[in-house]
Amino acid sequence: MKVSINLLPAEFRAEELKRTKFYKVQIIGIAVVLLMIFLSSLTVSLRILQSRSIQAVEGRILGAEQRVTDLKGTQASLIFLKNRLVVLNQYLGTESKTVSLYQFLVNQIPKSVSLDSISVGKEGNMLTLLHFQDIQEFDSLLDSLLDPEKNEGRIKEVSLDSFSRGRDGLFRVSLKVEPK
């Protein structure tokens, strides 16, 4: 057991306690001030780092915007070419009514009938000049052109523009064929 005897007056002890409290308050104050200085310097350094990274990102964004702007002209050209290719594919992939009618008409003409000329109008109308020896060949040609089952619905109307017989015994016919 340890015994301690205090011979100092009680006021001295009270003053000693006050001084100890004062030092504690000062140490806590200094610690708070140092903590605030540390936190503010940390905040300033983080702000500087963030501003640098923001500037780097803004630089990359400006570069990307410039590349996109440069590619807009190329994009317009590519869209134009794509549209042209689509149109060309439509023409190449499908047969026009006029071509279909022309091929049908040529296939229907008997071998003994001569096709002198064929002309196609803007609306797809065809004017043909034929000559033949036998009237029955012409009759069978007209039947195939006028029959909706045989012409597969391609022909709207067939009109006879001229019909004549020459001194050589050949019949000459001018037919006008209108597609549907």
OpenMM code with the backbone's topology and positions (N, CA, C; nanometers):
from openmm import Vec3, app, unit

residues = "MET LYS VAL SER ILE ASN LEU LEU PRO ALA GLU PHE ARG ALA GLU GLU LEU LYS ARG THR LYS PHE TYR LYS VAL GLN ILE ILE GLY ILE ALA VAL VAL LEU LEU MET ILE PHE LEU SER SER LEU THR VAL SER LEU ARG ILE LEU GLN SER ARG SER ILE GLN ALA VAL GLU GLY ARG ILE LEU GLY ALA GLU GLN ARG VAL THR ASP LEU LYS GLY THR GLN ALA SER LEU ILE PHE LEU LYS ASN ARG LEU VAL VAL LEU ASN GLN TYR LEU GLY THR GLU SER LYS THR VAL SER LEU TYR GLN PHE LEU VAL ASN GLN ILE PRO LYS SER VAL SER LEU ASP SER ILE SER VAL GLY LYS GLU GLY ASN MET LEU THR LEU LEU HIS PHE GLN ASP ILE GLN GLU PHE ASP SER LEU LEU ASP SER LEU LEU ASP PRO GLU LYS ASN GLU GLY ARG ILE LYS GLU VAL SER LEU ASP SER PHE SER ARG GLY ARG ASP GLY LEU PHE ARG VAL SER LEU LYS VAL GLU PRO LYS".split()
positions = [
    Vec3(0.0804, -0.1141, 0.0000),
    Vec3(0.0000, 0.0000, 0.0000),
    Vec3(0.0877, 0.1244, 0.0000),
    Vec3(0.0489, 0.2167, -0.0810),
    Vec3(0.1278, 0.3357, -0.0993),
    Vec3(0.0542, 0.4511, -0.0348),
    Vec3(0.1250, 0.5262, 0.0417),
    Vec3(0.0628, 0.6389, 0.1103),
    Vec3(0.1272, 0.7657, 0.0556),
    Vec3(0.0436, 0.8624, 0.0200),
    Vec3(0.0974, 0.9887, -0.0283),
    Vec3(0.0394, 1.1009, 0.0580),
    Vec3(0.1231, 1.1937, 0.0920),
    Vec3(0.0813, 1.3045, 0.1761),
    Vec3(0.1011, 1.4307, 0.0945),
    Vec3(-0.0022, 1.5121, 0.0834),
    Vec3(0.0021, 1.6361, 0.0090),
    Vec3(0.0108, 1.7498, 0.1091),
    Vec3(0.1215, 1.8231, 0.1093),
    Vec3(0.1427, 1.9313, 0.2047),
    Vec3(0.1141, 2.0671, 0.1426),
    Vec3(0.0760, 2.0668, 0.0173),
    Vec3(0.0496, 2.1933, -0.0508),
    Vec3(-0.0885, 2.2436, -0.0114),
    Vec3(-0.1051, 2.3744, -0.0194),
    Vec3(-0.2354, 2.4283, 0.0168),
    Vec3(-0.3419, 2.3885, -0.0853),
    Vec3(-0.4670, 2.3918, -0.0494),
    Vec3(-0.5802, 2.3500, -0.1325),
    Vec3(-0.5970, 2.4429, -0.2511),
    Vec3(-0.5637, 2.5721, -0.2384),
    Vec3(-0.5765, 2.6636, -0.3517),
    Vec3(-0.4800, 2.6255, -0.4619),
    Vec3(-0.3626, 2.5817, -0.4183),
    Vec3(-0.2628, 2.5424, -0.5171),
    Vec3(-0.3133, 2.4228, -0.5969),
    Vec3(-0.3767, 2.3310, -0.5295),
    Vec3(-0.4329, 2.2131, -0.5967),
    Vec3(-0.5438, 2.2545, -0.6941),
    Vec3(-0.6319, 2.3471, -0.6556),
    Vec3(-0.7399, 2.3940, -0.7424),
    Vec3(-0.6819, 2.4648, -0.8639),
    Vec3(-0.5753, 2.5422, -0.8422),
    Vec3(-0.5140, 2.6111, -0.9540),
    Vec3(-0.4467, 2.5111, -1.0478),
    Vec3(-0.3880, 2.4087, -0.9905),
    Vec3(-0.3254, 2.3025, -1.0698),
    Vec3(-0.4309, 2.2334, -1.1565),
    Vec3(-0.5484, 2.2077, -1.1036),
    Vec3(-0.6579, 2.1454, -1.1801),
    Vec3(-0.7051, 2.2379, -1.2918),
    Vec3(-0.7118, 2.3699, -1.2610),
    Vec3(-0.7526, 2.4655, -1.3647),
    Vec3(-0.6518, 2.4663, -1.4789),
    Vec3(-0.5226, 2.4657, -1.4424),
    Vec3(-0.4193, 2.4693, -1.5429),
    Vec3(-0.4210, 2.3419, -1.6275),
    Vec3(-0.4439, 2.2294, -1.5653),
    Vec3(-0.4505, 2.1027, -1.6373),
    Vec3(-0.5684, 2.1053, -1.7346),
    Vec3(-0.6826, 2.1598, -1.6912),
    Vec3(-0.7994, 2.1727, -1.7797),
    Vec3(-0.7685, 2.2660, -1.8949),
    Vec3(-0.7002, 2.3772, -1.8648),
    Vec3(-0.6660, 2.4743, -1.9679),
    Vec3(-0.5756, 2.4111, -2.0732),
    Vec3(-0.4768, 2.3344, -2.0299),
    Vec3(-0.3860, 2.2673, -2.1246),
    Vec3(-0.4611, 2.1646, -2.2097),
    Vec3(-0.5513, 2.0934, -2.1462),
    Vec3(-0.6312, 1.9946, -2.2208),
    Vec3(-0.7149, 2.0652, -2.3276),
    Vec3(-0.7793, 2.1783, -2.2907),
    Vec3(-0.8607, 2.2542, -2.3868),
    Vec3(-0.7724, 2.3066, -2.4995),
    Vec3(-0.6532, 2.3547, -2.4671),
    Vec3(-0.5630, 2.4054, -2.5699),
    Vec3(-0.5166, 2.2926, -2.6631),
    Vec3(-0.4850, 2.1767, -2.6064),
    Vec3(-0.4418, 2.0633, -2.6892),
    Vec3(-0.5550, 2.0191, -2.7813),
    Vec3(-0.6766, 2.0121, -2.7258),
    Vec3(-0.7919, 1.9747, -2.8094),
    Vec3(-0.8143, 2.0792, -2.9183),
    Vec3(-0.8029, 2.2073, -2.8869),
    Vec3(-0.8189, 2.3148, -2.9856),
    Vec3(-0.7151, 2.3066, -3.0958),
    Vec3(-0.5888, 2.2829, -3.0535),
    Vec3(-0.4811, 2.2713, -3.1528),
    Vec3(-0.5051, 2.1491, -3.2420),
    Vec3(-0.5509, 2.0398, -3.1804),
    Vec3(-0.5795, 1.9184, -3.2597),
    Vec3(-0.6914, 1.9452, -3.3600),
    Vec3(-0.7963, 2.0173, -3.3152),
    Vec3(-0.9072, 2.0497, -3.4056),
    Vec3(-0.8572, 2.1390, -3.5184),
    Vec3(-0.7747, 2.2398, -3.4871),
    Vec3(-0.7216, 2.3296, -3.5906),
    Vec3(-0.6349, 2.2506, -3.6889),
    Vec3(-0.5490, 2.1625, -3.6383),
    Vec3(-0.4646, 2.0812, -3.7266),
    Vec3(-0.5489, 1.9871, -3.8131),
    Vec3(-0.6545, 1.9300, -3.7519),
    Vec3(-0.7452, 1.8438, -3.8294),
    Vec3(-0.8140, 1.9233, -3.9399),
    Vec3(-0.8583, 2.0447, -3.9081),
    Vec3(-0.9225, 2.1297, -4.0099),
    Vec3(-0.8242, 2.1662, -4.1211),
    Vec3(-0.6993, 2.1967, -4.0856),
    Vec3(-0.5979, 2.2290, -4.1872),
    Vec3(-0.5735, 2.1072, -4.2756),
    Vec3(-0.5635, 1.9896, -4.2160),
    Vec3(-0.5430, 1.8671, -4.2930),
    Vec3(-0.6599, 1.8410, -4.3881),
    Vec3(-0.7833, 1.8533, -4.3352),
    Vec3(-0.9017, 1.8274, -4.4195),
    Vec3(-0.9136, 1.9298, -4.5314),
    Vec3(-0.8839, 2.0564, -4.5029),
    Vec3(-0.8937, 2.1578, -4.6093),
    Vec3(-0.7849, 2.1359, -4.7148),
    Vec3(-0.6636, 2.1009, -4.6734),
    Vec3(-0.5594, 2.0738, -4.7737),
    Vec3(-0.5940, 1.9491, -4.8550),
    Vec3(-0.6539, 1.8496, -4.7897),
    Vec3(-0.6986, 1.7301, -4.8618),
    Vec3(-0.8074, 1.7660, -4.9633),
    Vec3(-0.9011, 1.8511, -4.9236),
    Vec3(-1.0085, 1.8951, -5.0136),
    Vec3(-0.9510, 1.9717, -5.1330),
    Vec3(-0.8556, 2.0603, -5.1072),
    Vec3(-0.7949, 2.1387, -5.2155),
    Vec3(-0.7197, 2.0464, -5.3108),
    Vec3(-0.6444, 1.9516, -5.2581),
    Vec3(-0.5698, 1.8609, -5.3468),
    Vec3(-0.6649, 1.7718, -5.4277),
    Vec3(-0.7750, 1.7260, -5.3668),
    Vec3(-0.8740, 1.6473, -5.4426),
    Vec3(-0.9388, 1.7319, -5.5516),
    Vec3(-0.9637, 1.8582, -5.5215),
    Vec3(-1.0225, 1.9482, -5.6215),
    Vec3(-0.9283, 1.9661, -5.7405),
    Vec3(-0.8005, 1.9802, -5.7112),
    Vec3(-0.7019, 1.9959, -5.8184),
    Vec3(-0.6955, 1.8692, -5.9028),
    Vec3(-0.6947, 1.7534, -5.8385),
    Vec3(-0.6917, 1.6270, -5.9124),
    Vec3(-0.8182, 1.6093, -5.9968),
    Vec3(-0.9331, 1.6446, -5.9400),
    Vec3(-1.0585, 1.6323, -6.0149),
    Vec3(-1.0610, 1.7271, -6.1341),
    Vec3(-1.0136, 1.8489, -6.1162),
    Vec3(-1.0149, 1.9434, -6.2285),
    Vec3(-0.9230, 1.8941, -6.3410),
    Vec3(-0.8091, 1.8331, -6.3031),
    Vec3(-0.7206, 1.7772, -6.4073),
    Vec3(-0.7893, 1.6628, -6.4808),
    Vec3(-0.8551, 1.5730, -6.4070),
    Vec3(-0.9229, 1.4611, -6.4740),
    Vec3(-1.0410, 1.5107, -6.5575),
    Vec3(-1.1097, 1.6142, -6.5092),
    Vec3(-1.2207, 1.6716, -6.5874),
    Vec3(-1.1672, 1.7325, -6.7160),
    Vec3(-1.0547, 1.8022, -6.7090),
    Vec3(-0.9950, 1.8601, -6.8295),
    Vec3(-0.9527, 1.7508, -6.9280),
    Vec3(-0.8988, 1.6411, -6.8758),
    Vec3(-0.8586, 1.5307, -6.9638),
    Vec3(-0.9801, 1.4697, -7.0326),
    Vec3(-1.0890, 1.4510, -6.9566),
    Vec3(-1.2124, 1.3957, -7.0147),
    Vec3(-1.2715, 1.4927, -7.1165),
    Vec3(-1.2711, 1.6227, -7.0854),
    Vec3(-1.3217, 1.7216, -7.1812),
    Vec3(-1.2395, 1.7205, -7.3095),
    Vec3(-1.1085, 1.7020, -7.2976),
    Vec3(-1.0227, 1.6926, -7.4167),
    Vec3(-1.0583, 1.5720, -7.5021),
    Vec3(-1.0829, 1.4586, -7.4367),
    Vec3(-1.1236, 1.3390, -7.5119),
    Vec3(-1.2600, 1.3586, -7.5769),
    Vec3(-1.3513, 1.4266, -7.5063),
    Vec3(-1.4847, 1.4530, -7.5619),
    Vec3(-1.4737, 1.5421, -7.6846),
    Vec3(-1.3916, 1.6469, -7.6755),
    Vec3(-1.3738, 1.7363, -7.7904),
    Vec3(-1.3146, 1.6614, -7.9098),
    Vec3(-1.2192, 1.5713, -7.8820),
    Vec3(-1.1616, 1.4905, -7.9905),
    Vec3(-1.2652, 1.3996, -8.0535),
    Vec3(-1.3494, 1.3378, -7.9693),
    Vec3(-1.4541, 1.2495, -8.0216),
    Vec3(-1.5573, 1.3296, -8.1014),
    Vec3(-1.5945, 1.4480, -8.0522),
    Vec3(-1.6890, 1.5328, -8.1265),
    Vec3(-1.6311, 1.5719, -8.2616),
    Vec3(-1.5021, 1.6018, -8.2649),
    Vec3(-1.4380, 1.6385, -8.3912),
    Vec3(-1.4396, 1.5219, -8.4892),
    Vec3(-1.4132, 1.4008, -8.4390),
    Vec3(-1.4173, 1.2826, -8.5264),
    Vec3(-1.5583, 1.2594, -8.5788),
    Vec3(-1.6594, 1.2766, -8.4915),
    Vec3(-1.7983, 1.2589, -8.5353),
    Vec3(-1.8331, 1.3629, -8.6404),
    Vec3(-1.7912, 1.4869, -8.6190),
    Vec3(-1.8170, 1.5927, -8.7172),
    Vec3(-1.7495, 1.5605, -8.8504),
    Vec3(-1.6271, 1.5081, -8.8437),
    Vec3(-1.5558, 1.4711, -8.9665),
    Vec3(-1.6256, 1.3573, -9.0401),
    Vec3(-1.6901, 1.2673, -8.9653),
    Vec3(-1.7553, 1.1518, -9.0269),
    Vec3(-1.8951, 1.1823, -9.0798),
    Vec3(-1.9502, 1.2996, -9.0493),
    Vec3(-2.0855, 1.3322, -9.0976),
    Vec3(-2.0904, 1.3377, -9.2498),
    Vec3(-1.9894, 1.3930, -9.3118),
    Vec3(-1.9847, 1.3971, -9.4581),
    Vec3(-1.9774, 1.2572, -9.5172),
    Vec3(-1.8978, 1.1734, -9.4554),
    Vec3(-1.8870, 1.0344, -9.5001),
    Vec3(-2.0190, 0.9623, -9.4818),
    Vec3(-2.0867, 0.9901, -9.3705),
    Vec3(-2.2161, 0.9260, -9.3448),
    Vec3(-2.3173, 0.9667, -9.4513),
    Vec3(-2.3197, 1.0947, -9.4859),
    Vec3(-2.4132, 1.1401, -9.5888),
    Vec3(-2.3850, 1.0698, -9.7216),
    Vec3(-2.2574, 1.0563, -9.7563),
    Vec3(-2.2217, 0.9872, -9.8807),
    Vec3(-2.2627, 0.8405, -9.8757),
    Vec3(-2.2424, 0.7769, -9.7613),
    Vec3(-2.2797, 0.6359, -9.7482),
    Vec3(-2.4305, 0.6167, -9.7569),
    Vec3(-2.5066, 0.7063, -9.6955),
    Vec3(-2.6529, 0.6961, -9.7035),
    Vec3(-2.6989, 0.7150, -9.8472),
    Vec3(-2.6370, 0.8100, -9.9183),
    Vec3(-2.6714, 0.8331, -10.0583),
    Vec3(-2.6420, 0.7086, -10.1416),
    Vec3(-2.5241, 0.6493, -10.1197),
    Vec3(-2.4880, 0.5279, -10.1940),
    Vec3(-2.5795, 0.4114, -10.1587),
    Vec3(-2.6156, 0.4002, -10.0320),
    Vec3(-2.7049, 0.2923, -9.9898),
    Vec3(-2.8405, 0.3058, -10.0583),
    Vec3(-2.8919, 0.4281, -10.0625),
    Vec3(-3.0209, 0.4496, -10.1296),
    Vec3(-3.0119, 0.4153, -10.2777),
    Vec3(-2.9011, 0.4514, -10.3407),
    Vec3(-2.8842, 0.4176, -10.4820),
    Vec3(-2.8783, 0.2672, -10.5023),
    Vec3(-2.8087, 0.1979, -10.4117),
    Vec3(-2.8005, 0.0523, -10.4227),
    Vec3(-2.9360, -0.0128, -10.4021),
    Vec3(-3.0150, 0.0404, -10.3108),
    Vec3(-3.1495, -0.0138, -10.2889),
    Vec3(-3.2325, 0.0022, -10.4149),
    Vec3(-3.2241, 0.1197, -10.4768),
    Vec3(-3.3004, 0.1434, -10.6001),
    Vec3(-3.2518, 0.0512, -10.7114),
    Vec3(-3.1197, 0.0376, -10.7241),
    Vec3(-3.0659, -0.0515, -10.8271),
    Vec3(-3.1078, -0.1961, -10.8031),
    Vec3(-3.1058, -0.2399, -10.6789),
    Vec3(-3.1488, -0.3762, -10.6483),
    Vec3(-3.2955, -0.3974, -10.6799),
    Vec3(-3.3762, -0.2928, -10.6602),
    Vec3(-3.5175, -0.3053, -10.6957),
    Vec3(-3.5334, -0.3249, -10.8458),
    Vec3(-3.4562, -0.2496, -10.9233),
    Vec3(-3.4677, -0.2637, -11.0681),
    Vec3(-3.4083, -0.3950, -11.1172),
    Vec3(-3.2987, -0.4369, -11.0537),
    Vec3(-3.2351, -0.5606, -11.0975),
    Vec3(-3.3121, -0.6835, -11.0513),
    Vec3(-3.3758, -0.6742, -10.9368),
    Vec3(-3.4436, -0.7898, -10.8799),
    Vec3(-3.5815, -0.8153, -10.9365),
    Vec3(-3.6472, -0.7131, -10.9886),
    Vec3(-3.7827, -0.7319, -11.0386),
    Vec3(-3.7884, -0.6958, -11.1860),
    Vec3(-3.8715, -0.7655, -11.2537),
    Vec3(-3.8893, -0.7424, -11.3963),
    Vec3(-4.0016, -0.6412, -11.4143),
    Vec3(-3.9814, -0.5437, -11.5023),
    Vec3(-4.0850, -0.4438, -11.5241),
    Vec3(-4.2009, -0.5045, -11.6033),
    Vec3(-4.3145, -0.4379, -11.5955),
    Vec3(-4.4327, -0.4851, -11.6678),
    Vec3(-4.4071, -0.4857, -11.8184),
    Vec3(-4.3357, -0.3845, -11.8635),
    Vec3(-4.3092, -0.3743, -12.0067),
    Vec3(-4.2236, -0.4905, -12.0555),
    Vec3(-4.1190, -0.5230, -11.9808),
    Vec3(-4.0318, -0.6341, -12.0202),
    Vec3(-4.1093, -0.7649, -12.0152),
    Vec3(-4.1902, -0.7814, -11.9119),
    Vec3(-4.2704, -0.9029, -11.8983),
    Vec3(-4.3681, -0.9160, -12.0155),
    Vec3(-4.4347, -0.8065, -12.0504),
    Vec3(-4.5293, -0.8080, -12.1620),
    Vec3(-4.4566, -0.8340, -12.2944),
    Vec3(-4.3405, -0.7720, -12.3124),
    Vec3(-4.2632, -0.7914, -12.4342),
    Vec3(-4.2247, -0.9385, -12.4507),
    Vec3(-4.1736, -0.9996, -12.3431),
    Vec3(-4.1342, -1.1402, -12.3510),
    Vec3(-4.2554, -1.2294, -12.3775),
    Vec3(-4.3674, -1.1995, -12.3149),
    Vec3(-4.4889, -1.2782, -12.3385),
    Vec3(-4.5330, -1.2659, -12.4840),
    Vec3(-4.5323, -1.1434, -12.5351),
    Vec3(-4.5759, -1.1198, -12.6735),
    Vec3(-4.4849, -1.1925, -12.7721),
    Vec3(-4.3555, -1.1853, -12.7525),
    Vec3(-4.2614, -1.2511, -12.8425),
    Vec3(-4.2801, -1.4032, -12.8372),
    Vec3(-4.3062, -1.4571, -12.7180),
    Vec3(-4.3266, -1.6017, -12.7041),
    Vec3(-4.4582, -1.6482, -12.7666),
    Vec3(-4.5574, -1.5621, -12.7760),
    Vec3(-4.6878, -1.5999, -12.8298),
    Vec3(-4.6931, -1.5951, -12.9829),
    Vec3(-4.6022, -1.5213, -13.0425),
    Vec3(-4.6040, -1.5093, -13.1885),
    Vec3(-4.5559, -1.6410, -13.2487),
    Vec3(-4.6361, -1.7040, -13.3341),
    Vec3(-4.5944, -1.8297, -13.3980),
    Vec3(-4.4712, -1.8081, -13.4861),
    Vec3(-4.3984, -1.9145, -13.5098),
    Vec3(-4.2742, -1.9053, -13.5870),
    Vec3(-4.2987, -1.8656, -13.7326),
    Vec3(-4.4142, -1.8978, -13.7843),
    Vec3(-4.4428, -1.8628, -13.9251),
    Vec3(-4.4820, -1.7164, -13.9405),
    Vec3(-4.5097, -1.6484, -13.8304),
    Vec3(-4.5457, -1.5061, -13.8356),
    Vec3(-4.4177, -1.4253, -13.8156),
    Vec3(-4.3980, -1.3257, -13.9034),
    Vec3(-4.2783, -1.2413, -13.8935),
    Vec3(-4.3105, -1.1138, -13.8171),
    Vec3(-4.2259, -1.0803, -13.7262),
    Vec3(-4.2386, -0.9581, -13.6486),
    Vec3(-4.1504, -0.8538, -13.7150),
    Vec3(-4.2143, -0.7566, -13.7804),
    Vec3(-4.1379, -0.6534, -13.8506),
    Vec3(-4.0815, -0.5500, -13.7535),
    Vec3(-4.1654, -0.5021, -13.6640),
    Vec3(-4.1166, -0.4029, -13.5676),
    Vec3(-4.2037, -0.4068, -13.4423),
    Vec3(-4.1443, -0.3571, -13.3365),
    Vec3(-4.2175, -0.3428, -13.2111),
    Vec3(-4.1677, -0.2147, -13.1462),
    Vec3(-4.2606, -0.1318, -13.1020),
    Vec3(-4.2220, -0.0085, -13.0336),
    Vec3(-4.3008, 0.0013, -12.9031),
    Vec3(-4.2346, 0.0585, -12.8047),
    Vec3(-4.2937, 0.0687, -12.6712),
    Vec3(-4.3104, 0.2154, -12.6365),
    Vec3(-4.4303, 0.2520, -12.5922),
    Vec3(-4.4583, 0.3893, -12.5510),
    Vec3(-4.4221, 0.4118, -12.4052),
    Vec3(-4.4391, 0.5358, -12.3583),
    Vec3(-4.4044, 0.5712, -12.2208),
    Vec3(-4.4908, 0.4976, -12.1189),
    Vec3(-4.6150, 0.4748, -12.1501),
    Vec3(-4.7063, 0.4074, -12.0578),
    Vec3(-4.6931, 0.2553, -12.0647),
    Vec3(-4.6070, 0.2054, -12.1507),
    Vec3(-4.5890, 0.0621, -12.1644),
    Vec3(-4.6692, 0.0037, -12.2805),
    Vec3(-4.7401, 0.0885, -12.3554),
    Vec3(-4.8154, 0.0413, -12.4725),
    Vec3(-4.7167, -0.0081, -12.5783),
    Vec3(-4.7548, -0.1187, -12.6443),
    Vec3(-4.6693, -0.1730, -12.7488),
    Vec3(-4.7423, -0.1694, -12.8813),
    Vec3(-4.6718, -0.1245, -12.9831),
    Vec3(-4.7248, -0.1231, -13.1186),
    Vec3(-4.6397, -0.2195, -13.1992),
    Vec3(-4.7037, -0.3236, -13.2546),
    Vec3(-4.6310, -0.4267, -13.3287),
    Vec3(-4.6772, -0.4282, -13.4738),
    Vec3(-4.5842, -0.4538, -13.5628),
    Vec3(-4.6146, -0.4723, -13.7040),
    Vec3(-4.5778, -0.6162, -13.7396),
    Vec3(-4.6781, -0.6938, -13.7833),
    Vec3(-4.6610, -0.8351, -13.8137),
    Vec3(-4.6997, -0.8605, -13.9591),
    Vec3(-4.6393, -0.9631, -14.0174),
    Vec3(-4.6912, -1.0097, -14.1473),
    Vec3(-4.6869, -1.1622, -14.1479),
    Vec3(-4.7873, -1.2186, -14.2128),
    Vec3(-4.8046, -1.3645, -14.2127),
    Vec3(-4.8799, -1.4063, -14.3375),
    Vec3(-4.8802, -1.5370, -14.3635),
    Vec3(-4.9476, -1.5890, -14.4835),
    Vec3(-5.0843, -1.6456, -14.4509),
    Vec3(-5.1000, -1.7086, -14.3363),
    Vec3(-5.2243, -1.7774, -14.3034),
    Vec3(-5.2990, -1.6969, -14.1975),
    Vec3(-5.4240, -1.6672, -14.2249),
    Vec3(-5.5079, -1.5889, -14.1336),
    Vec3(-5.5353, -1.6637, -14.0040),
    Vec3(-5.5305, -1.7970, -14.0087),
    Vec3(-5.5565, -1.8763, -13.8878),
    Vec3(-5.4438, -1.8580, -13.7852),
    Vec3(-5.3234, -1.8349, -13.8273),
    Vec3(-5.2132, -1.8063, -13.7347),
    Vec3(-5.2395, -1.6759, -13.6592),
    Vec3(-5.2903, -1.5774, -13.7336),
    Vec3(-5.3242, -1.4494, -13.6701),
    Vec3(-5.4387, -1.4679, -13.5717),
    Vec3(-5.5359, -1.5500, -13.6093),
    Vec3(-5.6504, -1.5770, -13.5219),
    Vec3(-5.6049, -1.6437, -13.3916),
    Vec3(-5.5155, -1.7399, -13.4014),
    Vec3(-5.4660, -1.8068, -13.2797),
    Vec3(-5.3832, -1.7094, -13.1943),
    Vec3(-5.3078, -1.6192, -13.2585),
    Vec3(-5.2328, -1.5174, -13.1852),
    Vec3(-5.3274, -1.4254, -13.1094),
    Vec3(-5.4328, -1.3798, -13.1747),
    Vec3(-5.5312, -1.2931, -13.1078),
    Vec3(-5.5999, -1.3647, -12.9917),
    Vec3(-5.6316, -1.4929, -13.0100),
    Vec3(-5.6943, -1.5696, -12.9015),
    Vec3(-5.6027, -1.5752, -12.7796),
    Vec3(-5.4743, -1.6005, -12.8022),
    Vec3(-5.3822, -1.6101, -12.6885),
    Vec3(-5.3610, -1.4739, -12.6210),
    Vec3(-5.3660, -1.3671, -12.7001),
    Vec3(-5.3475, -1.2339, -12.6411),
    Vec3(-5.4710, -1.1878, -12.5643),
    Vec3(-5.5891, -1.2246, -12.6113),
    Vec3(-5.7129, -1.1771, -12.5486),
    Vec3(-5.7630, -1.2668, -12.4360),
    Vec3(-5.7173, -1.3906, -12.4293),
    Vec3(-5.7635, -1.4824, -12.3252),
    Vec3(-5.6913, -1.4502, -12.1937),
    Vec3(-5.7666, -1.4110, -12.0875),
    Vec3(-5.7021, -1.3729, -11.9603),
    Vec3(-5.6235, -1.4863, -11.8955),
    Vec3(-5.6644, -1.6096, -11.9196),
    Vec3(-5.5898, -1.7218, -11.8610),
    Vec3(-5.4562, -1.7401, -11.9313),
    Vec3(-5.4548, -1.7238, -12.0618),
    Vec3(-5.3307, -1.7427, -12.1365),
    Vec3(-5.2351, -1.6250, -12.1183),
    Vec3(-5.2890, -1.5039, -12.1111),
    Vec3(-5.1997, -1.3880, -12.0971),
    Vec3(-5.1681, -1.3553, -11.9509),
    Vec3(-5.2186, -1.4368, -11.8596),
    Vec3(-5.1885, -1.4273, -11.7164),
    Vec3(-5.2191, -1.2887, -11.6602),
    Vec3(-5.3214, -1.2229, -11.7144),
    Vec3(-5.3639, -1.0932, -11.6641),
    Vec3(-5.2695, -0.9794, -11.6947),
    Vec3(-5.1834, -0.9961, -11.7936),
    Vec3(-5.0862, -0.8920, -11.8278),
    Vec3(-5.1438, -0.7885, -11.9242),
    Vec3(-5.2434, -0.8292, -12.0031),
    Vec3(-5.2911, -0.7426, -12.1110),
    Vec3(-5.4284, -0.6880, -12.0754),
    Vec3(-5.4414, -0.5570, -12.0901),
    Vec3(-5.5687, -0.4905, -12.0633),
    Vec3(-5.6537, -0.4860, -12.1905),
    Vec3(-5.5881, -0.4504, -12.3001),
    Vec3(-5.6642, -0.4330, -12.4244),
    Vec3(-5.5723, -0.4548, -12.5442),
    Vec3(-5.6296, -0.5145, -12.6497),
    Vec3(-5.5596, -0.5315, -12.7765),
    Vec3(-5.6463, -0.4661, -12.8828),
    Vec3(-5.5867, -0.3728, -12.9572),
    Vec3(-5.6645, -0.3081, -13.0638),
    Vec3(-5.5912, -0.3252, -13.1966),
    Vec3(-5.6685, -0.3413, -13.3008),
    Vec3(-5.6171, -0.3623, -13.4349),
    Vec3(-5.6124, -0.2262, -13.5028),
    Vec3(-5.4907, -0.1750, -13.5244),
    Vec3(-5.4762, -0.0440, -13.5869),
    Vec3(-5.4899, -0.0518, -13.7384),
    Vec3(-5.4281, -0.1517, -13.7992),
    Vec3(-5.4430, -0.1659, -13.9449),
    Vec3(-5.4326, -0.3127, -13.9816),
    Vec3(-5.5001, -0.3460, -14.0904),
    Vec3(-5.5007, -0.4827, -14.1424),
    Vec3(-5.5055, -0.4724, -14.2942),
    Vec3(-5.4072, -0.5300, -14.3618),
    Vec3(-5.4064, -0.5212, -14.5090),
    Vec3(-5.3427, -0.6473, -14.5665),
    Vec3(-5.3745, -0.6678, -14.6953),
    Vec3(-5.3167, -0.7809, -14.7663),
    Vec3(-5.2465, -0.7248, -14.8894),
    Vec3(-5.1217, -0.7627, -14.9036),
    Vec3(-5.0423, -0.7113, -15.0142),
    Vec3(-5.0558, -0.7967, -15.1388),
    Vec3(-4.9968, -0.7526, -15.2507),
    Vec3(-4.9998, -0.8263, -15.3763),
    Vec3(-4.9222, -0.9565, -15.3669),
    Vec3(-4.8283, -0.9621, -15.2721),
    Vec3(-4.7500, -1.0845, -15.2550),
    Vec3(-4.8262, -1.1909, -15.1779),
    Vec3(-4.9487, -1.1610, -15.1308),
    Vec3(-5.0324, -1.2572, -15.0611),
    Vec3(-5.0102, -1.2577, -14.9100),
    Vec3(-4.9247, -1.1703, -14.8593),
    Vec3(-4.8995, -1.1643, -14.7154),
    Vec3(-4.9944, -1.0639, -14.6491),
    Vec3(-5.0390, -1.1037, -14.5302),
    Vec3(-5.1215, -1.0126, -14.4512),
    Vec3(-5.0274, -0.9272, -14.3652),
    Vec3(-5.0585, -0.7985, -14.3559),
    Vec3(-4.9816, -0.7065, -14.2707),
    Vec3(-5.0777, -0.6486, -14.1670),
    Vec3(-5.0347, -0.6603, -14.0400),
    Vec3(-5.1229, -0.6201, -13.9301),
    Vec3(-5.0442, -0.5303, -13.8349),
    Vec3(-5.1119, -0.4284, -13.7865),
    Vec3(-5.0561, -0.3421, -13.6828),
    Vec3(-5.1445, -0.3579, -13.5588),
    Vec3(-5.0855, -0.4055, -13.4514),
    Vec3(-5.1600, -0.4276, -13.3261),
    Vec3(-5.1072, -0.3335, -13.2176),
    Vec3(-5.2020, -0.2824, -13.1382),
    Vec3(-5.1651, -0.2005, -13.0235),
    Vec3(-5.2046, -0.2799, -12.8981),
    Vec3(-5.1067, -0.3077, -12.8103),
    Vec3(-5.1303, -0.3868, -12.6901),
    Vec3(-5.1085, -0.2965, -12.5680),
    Vec3(-5.2106, -0.2888, -12.4802),
    Vec3(-5.2015, -0.2077, -12.3578),
    Vec3(-5.1876, -0.2999, -12.2370),
    Vec3(-5.0849, -0.2787, -12.1560),
    Vec3(-5.0681, -0.3632, -12.0364),
    Vec3(-5.1631, -0.3188, -11.9243),
    Vec3(-5.1820, -0.4093, -11.8286),
    Vec3(-5.2650, -0.3749, -11.7126),
    Vec3(-5.1859, -0.2944, -11.6157),
] * unit.nanometer
topology = app.Topology()
chain = topology.addChain("A")
for resn in residues:
    res = topology.addResidue(resn, chain)
    for name in ("N", "CA", "C"):
        topology.addAtom(name, app.Element.getBySymbol(name[0]), res)
